[in-house]
Amino acid sequence: MSSPSTRFLFIFPGQGSQYPGIGNDICQRYQQADRVYQIASEVAGYDLKALSFKDPDNKINLTRFTQPVLLTHAIACLEVFKSLTDSTILPTYVGGHSLGEYSALVASGALTFENALSAVIRRGELMSELGTGEMTAFSASREDIQSIAEKYYCGIAGCNLPDQTVVGGHVDDLNRLEHYMQEHFPRKRFARLKTEGAFHTYYMVGAAQQFRRKLEETDFSEAQCAVLSNYSGSWHDSDTGSIRAKLFYQLFNPVLWHQNLLTANEAVISTIIEFGGGIGSGQTPSEKRANLEGIVKKTYRHFEQKPAYYSAINCETIESTVEALK
């Protein structure tokens, strides 16, 4: 396997990387994945395999179901990878985008899968019940768009790249903001995202206030590796109370994902592996590509020392990544 000096960053995507059929391939081939889904169904109280594999009632894109689906898939992919590598490749650092931060905490040992899933189920319920508004991704920096967005009562929801900022707000406010940007900055592209609310903005304060109770009831342990915080853009403290607080603030503050990647780079990472999810127009798991790959490669393309990137999101990519790291 890889050199003992190799520093691995394991990363996990968030909402938007779900699709009907997710996880079906790895469960058919690997008992470790099937076991993760069995546990998930027991914790959730409904058949998470049926929801993920077949989605008979078109629920997979509803936040309350999307979040447990994605957490379960990410951890199933991770467990298969660990089995195929005899747990000889362990992360030095972990991080996740929004919801993916919970998968990262599981990978670090700070949360058990069961506790993380229970928290995420509640998180998704509250975001769905109390969330309003929508989100738009703009090809603009936070500095360029924040003051404009605020004039329309919209908030910064995520900073993915220096020139990619996500904004959330009421539908009418976002419409006016998009019109203004189109009129005054025609070269700045934008795309409305498919979400049930203006996540990571002030629209989520009510959800966060109720979610705090769940966070306080959830058992955390000391992480076995460094974990990136979306809220701070830096590392989580080892103190579990601090981790809870940052997860609380994460719900209604921007996801500082670009800063997370820069923070990881300062720690001298050599290899990045992305676990779970999948995007693209293809219908089957093998036709999907990794959600965060583009952002990761754009972030590091100007650095002299670029970390190697691999994905582990379906049978093919898990197996090819294991082979490449031998």
Secondary structure, DSSP 8 states (H G I E B T S, - for coil): ---TT--EEEEE--TT---TTTTHHHHHH-HHHHHHHHHHHHHHTS-HHHHHHT-TTS-TTSHHHHHHHHHHHHHHHHHHHHHHTTT----SEEEESTTHHHHHHHHHTSS-HHHHHHHHHHHHHHHHHH---EEEEESS-HHHHHHHHHHTT-EEEEEEETTEEEEEE-HHHHHHHHHHHHHH-TTS-EEEE--SS-TTSGGGHHHHHHHHHHHHHS-----SSEEB-TTTSSB--S-HHHHHHHHHHHTTS-B-HHHHHHHHHHT---EEEEES--BSS-SSGGG-B-SSHHHHHHHHTTSSS--EEEEESSHHHHHHHHHHT-
